[in-house]
Amino acid sequence: MAAALARTVSGLLRPLSLSISARTPKIGQFSSFIRPQRLHSSAEAAVRAPLRAAVCQTPRCSILQRVSPLIPSLTLQPSRSLTYYSVKKGKRKSVKSVTQRFLRLHCGLWLRRKAGYKKKLWKKNPVRRKRLREHVFCNKTQSKLFDKMTTSFWRRRNWYVNDPYLKYHDRVNLKV
C-alpha cells in the first residue's frame, strides 16, 4: 500500500519536478554550475535556443488535476446510470437498483425499508430493531425521480394473489 501511494504521489509531482529541473542546471556538470557556458557562434545559439525553449515547456496542470486521482470524488459527478437508448433495441432501460430496492404502489408512492435495517443489529436495542424493520414512504421528489428511472412496465398496476399492500395501492385525497 505504501509503495502504491509513493508511486501515485511521485506521478503527481513529476510535472513539478520536470519544471524545476528544466530551470536549474544539472548537478552532474558542476563546472557549468560554477561558471556559465559560453556560446561559440551565433549559428550554435540559433540551434540551441529552440531546444532550450522546448525543454522548459512542461505540461501546465492545475493542483486539482494533480490531486484528483487520489480523491476521485472531486471530479466525478453523481450518475443515475439511466440508459436512454439501449444498444440492441434502442429502448429506454430501467435502473436495476431502483426496481430491486423499492416497491411502487399504483397511486404513485414508492415504499422503501429504513436505512441500516440489516447493519450491526447486535448493538441495537430491540425497539430500534423493530423500528428499522418498518417500511416507509419516499417523498415526492424521490417518487418523481424513481418514476423517471423506471419504464412503464414497472409503473403499471399489478394484481397479486394475497397482496399485503392491496389496501395501500389506492389512496383517496392524496396528491403526489
Salt bridges, closest charged atoms under 4 A:
GLU44 OE2 - ARG48 NH2 2.97
ASP147 OD1 - ARG104 NE 2.90
ASP163 OD2 - HIS169 NE2 2.96
ASP170 OD1 - ARG157 NH1 2.94
